[in-house]
Amino acid sequence: MNPPQPSEYPAYCKPYIATVSADVWAEFGQQKITLSAFISEIPKEKENYAYASEKWTVKEVIGHLLDTERILAYRALRFARNDQQNLAGFEENDYVKHSNYSGRSLESLAEEFVAIRTSNLYLFSQFTEQEWSRSGQANQNFVSVKALLFILIGHINHHQRILQERYLLS
């Protein structure tokens, strides 16, 4: 599958999409394994670590990945089904603030990611060419179904890199 055109997604998503490999399907499926393994290797003493004040903890970053995975898949489903209603955005900081990710184990977060991604693999694999080309508006931005797949993958890549560089190397 070729990457989406810049007209298919908001400009702020370009860095996410740029991280996605040429074999998008393999990467989408492989992330289920690689992110889960990455989470399982996080040292216990780092799970509630934040590299600066006002930054999320490791568990909260992973929780943010879970929330975003669900929301973007929901958008993809709505747009694939030709729903033309403008979907609301979400305030990621409020989602984390009002979650209980800090009180959960890393193991449970990893298991939840695997379950969500497994569901999303089924969802995205059944889209037709016509559904892939559909788009809709979320948070006042147009985005295609295809772009949402690339954004999901790139979002994981982005935050996994941040976890590695800013949280786990210090």
Secondary structure, DSSP 4 states (H G I P E B T S, - for coil): -PPPPGGGS-GGGHHHHHT--S-HHHHHHHHHHHHHHHHHTS-GGGTT--SSTTSPPHHHHHHHHHHHHHHHHHHHHHHHTT--SPBP---HHHHHHTS-GGGS-HHHHHHHHHHHHHHHHHHHHT--HHHHH-EEEETTEEEEHHHHHHHHHHHHHHHHHHIIIIII--
